[in-house]
Amino acid sequence: MNIILLGPPGAGKGTQARILVEERGMVQLSTGDMLRDAKESGTEMGKKVADVMAKGQLVTDEIVIGLIREKLQTTEANGFIFDGFPRTLKQADALAELLEEMGQKLDAVVELRVQDEALVKRITARSTCGSCGEVYNDITKPIPADGKCINCGGSEFKRRADDNAESLRTRLMEYYKQTSPLIGYYYALRMHSRVDGLGEIGDIKAAVAEKLDA
């Protein structure tokens, strides 16, 4: 099963993706992670990515599609979770063409919906484990009293510099302008479903599972 998790920054996509990886044997294809890995790989594609990033230019859709193609060809999994791609309608078309070319298809698109003000409260209280990326929240999921990550035991935690109300509202505006049209796109293809992303992680997990198993 190949899926896309849609939602604004802080909606909980990363948390739910990790659960699907652990429980279903899926592979999370994070655009950011793929670009960082490619940059350090020394491959031809990696050199191209490193050159573009060194010049401060935006990585093209063609490069990202090339990286996704490599992952699909070389990774065994019970399906893929596309994280951070597609962001635009053009990218959605490119992903559809790639999957068709490789004899695969997209099975579901799940949108995690959270109101803006709730996102602001969630993001400004967020921190992550510096080792594994496990997400914590000062209010709903505080860092354990012993100062160690529940996932990997790491003891270094960090907050993103742009995890503040002003930066988040700017990121939300970019999301609504570029990515939200995908909701209508996938709704028209009868792939889109919506889950309330504001609640307990376990409840959201169950709701996502219900959509995927339907």
Secondary structure, DSSP 4 states (H G I P E B T S, - for coil): --EEEE--TTSSHHHHHHHHHHHH--EEEEHHHHHHHHHHH-SHHHHHHHHHHHTTPPPPHHHHHHHHHHHHHH---S-EEEES---SHHHHHHHHHHHHHTT----EEEEEE--HHHHHHHHHTEEEETTT--EEETTTBPPPTTS--TTT----EE--TT-SHHHHHHHHHHHHHHTTHHHHHHHHTT-EEEEE-SS-HHHHHHHHHHHHH-
